[in-house]
Every structure is written in C-alpha cells, then in structure tokens.
C-alpha cells in the first residue's frame, strides 16, 4: 500500500484509494493510474482521478526542501511557483484533513486561498497576506482557491511552510492567525537596496505581527539591485533563502529563481547581491534538536505519540468540519 505522508490518503496496490481521513465513503473515481507517476522535487506525485487523464506534465512547478538539518529543526517548505489557472466554477484545493504537532504557514504572492478549520477559525488570504495555523494538539482543516478568484482565474504563486513545534508545545490549543499585508508593513533596506516585509521576527526596529512558538525570522526581501544587502545571524541557527524572482548571489554563490540556499551554522554573515530586481524569502530560526517521528499529517516525538494521534483523530477528538 501507498499512503500520502501529508494528507494521509491510502492507496491499494491496484491504485484504488482505500482511505481518506475524515471521510466515510470513497468515490470510485478516486484512484491513481500508477504510482509513482513522477518523482520530482523530493516528492512522489500520484494521480487521483480518471486514469486515462494521468499526465505528469500537469504537475505544477514546486520545490521541496531537501536539507535534513532544516527539516529536523523546524519543518519543510513547499513552493508553488507562478502558475496560471484557467477560470473555473470548481475551485481547486485540499478537502478536510487532520494535523497535529506542527504549524502551517502560507504566504500569498499571487492568487487567493480560503481556509476553514474545526475550531471555527477561517479566512481568505490575498496577495501580500499570510495565514499562520498552529495545529498543535489537533485540528481538522481545509484550504482551497477562493471562489471568486477561481471564477476569474489567474496567476497563483505561494509558499507553504511546515513548522515543527517543540515537545512542550505540541499539545497546546490550536490557533489561527490571519495576517494582512497592511499588518505586515515594510521597512527600507540601507542604501536603496530595497525593502523587507517582516512576517515574523525582527529586522532593525521593525517587528513582524506573527506570534511564534520558537524564535523565527520570516522575511520577504524585495531587492532593487542598487546595493548589496548585508545580514548577520547567530551561530547555530538555521538560515535559508528561497529565490522567488530574479537572480542573486549569496556570499558569492549564484542562485536563480526557485533555488534554495541553506547556509552553514558556524556564525552566519551573508551578503546578498542582485544586479537586477529580485525577490527572496528568508527563513531563520533556532534549533529544536528533539527526536522527530512523522506519520501522515502528524509530527510528534515518539511512535507512541503518533499512535495516540491516530486514535484521537479516529475517535473524533479533533472536532468536526464539513467538507
């Protein structure tokens, strides 16, 4: 059998879907033509739907974060690179599914996404907005293209982070933060180098609106190319840069659109230089350095805790959410 390690879908060797978390019935059409359909960006992509229409060319551009140090210390990064969607009356997205033990952070650059969860929280994020959902002790949620945006169609460009929680906070109550572009604001970089939008953490005197469990800097850097940007972070912290647009050099190493640069931990001074306008997402955080056991949509510290999460989900402890 094959199980989706993010949403928990389970497929039999025949390709038929035999389990969808939170669903009691499974449509006959829910199957994969073959698996893996494609191995790309550290993910195995499977096709759900009419086997005759399975086409790996339809996989949208995405990049997975391969560096094990970042995965173990904080989480994972999914990049939905710019992709043009046709107008539709049937918004795409992901139906009801559970999470426990971590946070999901969605940054919208183009397009609009709606969210609802079993705590009653929800909202829509538009370009410049951020959704920060702390699943913690357990939540059901769904996310999908906002209906009006889907009817118009257009370019979709987003990043979603999966942020691990330390053991002491994995069973905290769930929380949802909908952060607007106006709340995030912006600050000028020195020498006309551009601007920085601080989602979380601090740049100079500018403090981001996101409340985080562990110290995290999450910055949207928009560079003009007029001057290099000099930054420094403490020893033993993780620092990564995702190139969202354009090309840059990071400490002299070239990085282009969709490239991810993960820096060493031994005291991190970095110089980011852009000959032309460019945009980057900077991620920085302290280590958690605890055992990680992940299974499907649950990220805990022990196998026993994973079994408890499955039992709690199946017993309805995560609440209810209509699909």
N, C-alpha and C positions, 0 to 999 in steps of 0.2 A: 504494500500500500504506500501511497504518497500523501503526505499532509503538508499543506501550506503552513510554513512556520510563522507567518504573520497573522493571518486571519483564521487559521485552524481548519480550513476546508480539507476533507479527506477523500481520496480517490482510490478506487479499487484497481487491480491490475488491468481490468477491461477498459479503464478510462472513465467509468461512470463515477459521478460524485456520490458518495455514500453517507457523508455527514457534513452539515453546515451548522456551525454553532448558533444556537438560538432559534433554529428552525425545526419544526416537527415534520414537515413534508419537503421533499426534494424534487424539483421538476425533472422530468425525463430528459430534457434537453441539456441539463447541467452535467456535462461530461467533457473530457479532453480527448482530442483526436489521437494524440500520442504524447508521451512525456519522457524526457523533457522536449518541448517544442524547440526551445532555444536556451542556451546558456550564455548570458550576457550581463556584464557589469556585476558579477558576483551573485547573480540571481538565476534561478531556473524558472523560466516563464512557461506556463501551461495555458492551453486554450480551453475556455469554457464556452460551450455553445454548439452550434452546428459544425460537426467535424469537417464538412466539405468546405467550410469557410476559414479553416485554420490557416493563418498566414503570419509567419514570423516578421514579415515586413511591417506589420501593423503595430509592433511593439514600439511605444513611444521612446524617444531618447531619454535615458536615465543613467545614473551612475551610482554604484554602491561604494561605500567606504570600506576599503579592504584592510586598513591598518589595524592590527589586533589590539594595539595599545589603546587606541581611541575607543574601539568597540567595548573593551572591558572596563574602561574608566568611566565613560559616560554613555555611549549609545551608538547610534547608527544614523546615517544620513542617506536620504533618498532625494535625488534631484530630478524633477520634472522639467527638463529643458524646454525652451519655447516650442509649442506645438499648436497648429491651427485646427480647431474643431469646427465642423460644419454645424449650422443651425439644426436644432432638434427639439421635439416635444418630449423627449425621453432622456432627461439628464443622466449622465454617467456618474458613477460613484461606487461606494462600498456600503453594503447594507449593514444591518445590525451585527455587531461582533464585540467580544469582550476584551478587556485589558486589565492587567494587574501588575504592579511593581515598578512602573516607569511613567514617563511623560511623553506626550507627542506635541511637537511644536511645528506649526505650519506657517510659513512665510509666503504671502501672496505678492507676486510682482506683476502678473497679468492674469486676468480671469477672476472669477468669484466662486467661493466654496461655502456651502452651508453645513452646519454641524448641529446635531442633537444628541443628547445622552440621557441615561436613565436617572440622573439626578434632577432632571428638569432644565438643565442648562442648555444653551444653544445660541447660535448666532450665525451671521454671514460675514465673511471677510472679503474685502475688495482690495485692489492694488494698493500696496503700502501697509496693509493691515497684517496682524499676526494673531494666530489662535494658539493658546498655550493650555493644553489639557493635562492635568495631573490625574492619572488613573488611580495611582496609589493602591488602596485596599480593594478596588474593583469597580468597574463601570462598564456598561454597555453603551456603545455609541455608533453613529453612522455619519458618513460625510459624503457629499455629492456636489456636483456642479449646481450652483444656484439656478433656479428655474428660469428667471428672466434672462440671465446671461446665456444659458443653454439655448434659449429660443433665438437669440441674436447670433450665437456662435462667436468665434474669435480666437485670439491667441491666448494660450494657457501657459503660465510659467510660474512654478512654485518650488519650494524646498520644504521637505518634512524631515524633522529630526526626531529620533527616538532617544530620549534622555533617561539613563538609568537613575534609580533612586537608591540611596544608601539604606542598609538594613533597618536602621532606626526609623525610617520614614516610609517604608514600603506599604505599611498598613495604615497610613494616615487617611483621613477622609478625602474623597475625590474633590477636585477643584477645577474650575474653568475660568480662564482669563481671555477675554476678547479685547485685543489692543488695537486701537485705530491708528492710522498714520498720523493724525493730529496729536495723539498722546505720545507717540514715539518721538516726534520732533526731529531736529537735526542740528548738528554743530559743525562749524567750519574747521577744516584742516589747515595747518600752517602753510604759508607761502602760496596760497591759492591752489593747493594740491587737490581740493575737492571738498566733499562733505562726508560726515559719518552720521548714520542713524543708529542710535544706541537702543536696541531692543531690550537687552539685559546687561547688567553690569555698569561700568563707568568708563567714560572717556573724558579726562580732564575734570571739569566741573559738571559735566552732563551725565545724569544718571538715568538709565533706562527704566521704563514703567513696569517691566515684568518682575514678579516676585518669584525667586528661585529657591530651591531647597538647598543646593550646594552653590558655592561661588561660581558663576558663569558669566563670561562676556560674550555677547552675541551682537555683532556689529555689521551693518550694511555700509560698506565703503564704496563711495561713488567718486572716482578719480577723474580729474581733468587732463592729466598728463603734463601739467605745468611744472610740477616739482615732485621729487620722491617723498614718500611717507616713511617716517622713522617711528618704530614702535618697539616696546620692550615689555617682557613678561617674566615673572619669577621662575626660578629654577624648579624643575619637577612638575611643571604644569604643561598640559597638552595645548598645543596651538595648531590650528589648521586653517587654511584659506581655500575657499572654493571660488573659481573664476566663473562669474555669471555672465560676463560680457567682455569682449575685447581680449587683449593680451598684456601680460605684465612680466616683470622679472622679480623674483623674491630672493633676496640675498644673492643676486646674480644669476639665478636659475630661471630659465624661461618657463612660463605657464600660460596656457591658452584656454579659451572657453571650454568649460566642462572639466578642466584639470583640477585636481585636488592636491594641495601641497600640505604635507604634515611635517612639522619641524621637530628637531631633536629637543630633548628635555633639559639639557645641561645649561640652563640660563639662555633665554631666547631674546636676542636682539634681532630685529628684522628690518630690512629696507625694501619697500615695495615701490617699484618704479614703472610708470606707464608712459609710453611715447605718445599714446592717443587716449581718448576717454575709455575708461574701463570700470567694471563693477565687480566687487568681490564680497563674499560673505566670510567674516572672520569668526571663528569659534575658539574659545579659550576656557579652560576650566581646571579645577584642582582634581587630583586623583581621588577615586573612591577606594580602590585597592581592596575589594572584597570578592569572595567567590561569586561567580555568576552562573546560574543554571536557567536556561531559557527553553521554553517549550511552547510552540504556537504563540498565542498572544500574551503569554505570561513570562515575566522576567523576575526571578527570585534568587535566593542564595543557596537553597538546598533542594534536592529532589523531593523530599517530604513536603516542602512548601509548595512545590508545583502540583503534587497530588492533592493537597488541600485546596489549591486554587481551582483545580478541575472540579472537585467535589462541591465547592461553594458555588461555582458557576452553574453546575447541573442542578443544584438544589434551589436555584433562584435567588441566591444571596446578593447577586449583582443588580437586582431590581428587574424592571420590565421596560421595554422600549418597542413600540410598534415600528415595523419596517415600512 
